[in-house]
Amino acid sequence: MKAIKSLLGTLLLLLVFMPTSGTAQDGHYYMATTWKLQVPEDGSNKQLKELLKEFSEKTVFKNEKIISEKVMYHISGADLRDVVVITEYANWNDIEAAKLMETGWPNEEERATFMKTFGKYVVTHSDEIFKEIPELAKK
């Protein structure tokens, strides 16, 4: 009887702590992109906002792989050039399948033109991918 209780206890612990794939409990993935942007002499805040809007309209709003996206800008501190974009995906495969630039600009010349225009505003950028810990989320 003691062996059965021990075995059942062990099985229960395994079920509680064993990772399961393909469930909502796994947590979503988040791509965090930080852009340090600066308006060049031959640019304007208006053009920068138009470029950011064009990017969102062509790559994010229509993309079924993207669950949500937040675009935020730095409002306090010495350096106000940061724009942080946090994009939520259901899983790792959706990040790879999103193909943002190819979907937004199927024509390579148009894509290159957009990137060249946007690129004149970019000082630096970084990309990080994070995985959610569902047990620590506020609901």
N, C-alpha and C positions, 0 to 999 in steps of 0.2 A: 504494500500500500504506500509506503514511504517513497519507493522508487517511482511509482505512478505519479504521486504528487510532485516529485522533483522534476520528472519529465514534463508534466503539464505546465509547471511553473516556467521551465526553460522554454517551452514552445510559446507560451504566452509572451515572455520577454522578447523572443525572436520576432513574433508578429508585431509587437508594439514598436520595436526599434529597427526592424529590417526595412531598408529602403525599397520602395515599390516604384517601378517605372511606369510612366504613362498616366499618372493620376494627377488630379488637381493639387494634391498635397505636396507634390514635388517642388512647387514654386516656379514662378516665372523668371525669365532672364531680362536683364536691363542693360542696354548699351548707353553709356554715359560719355558724351562727347563734349569736350571743353574747347571752345574756340576763343582765342584772344584776337579780337578784331579791332581794326583801326581804319578810319576813313582816310584814304590817300588824297593827294592834291587833286587828282583828276576824278574823284568820286564824291559821293554825298550820302548823308544819312538816309535820304529818301531812296536812293538807288539800293543801298544795303538792305533796307526793309523790304523793298520790292524783290530783291534776290532771295531773301529768306522766305518770303511768302511764296514765290515761285517754286522754290525747293519743296516746301511743305505740300503745296497743291499737287505737284507732279509726282512726288515720291512717297508721301506719308498718308495723306487723306484717302487715297484710292487703294492703298495697299492692305490687303486682307491679312497679311502676316503680322502687321503691327496692331497691337491691342490698344495702345495709347501712346501719346507723346506729349512731353512738356518742354517748352522752350522758355528759359529764364535768363535774365541778365543781372549782372552785379550792380547793386544800388548803393553799397556802402563800402568805404575804404579808400585807399590811395589809388588803386588801379581799377577803373570802371570799364575796362575793355572786354571783360569775360562774358561770354554767352555759353550757357550750359544747356545741352539738349539731352533729355532722358527718354529713351524709347523702350517700350515694354513689348516683349515677345513671349509667347506661350512656352517655347522651348528653343534649344540650341539650333535645331534644324531650320526653324523659321527665320533665324538671323541670317543664315546662309542663303535661304530661299528668297528672301525679300528682294535682293538685287535692285537696290534703290536707284542707282545711277542709270543702269541699263533700262529699267522700266520708265523712269522719268524722261530720259532722253535716248530713245532707241537709235537715233541718228548720231553717229560718232562725232561728226563735225559740230553739230549743235551742242552736244555734251561738252566738247572741248572748249567751245566758245563760252558756255556758261561757266565752266570751271576756271577759265582764264579771267573772266570778269569778276567772279567771286573771289578768286585767288588774290587779287590785288588788295583785298580787305583783310586777308589773313596774315597775322603775325606768326602765330603758332596754333597747333591744335593737338589734342590727345584723345584717344579712344580707350575706354575700359569697359569690360563686360562683367556684370555682377549677377549672382544668382540669389533669388529671394529665399529667406528662411521663413516659411509660412507660420511657424509656431510663434514667431516674435512679431507678427504683423498686427497692427491695430485694425480692427474691423468695425 
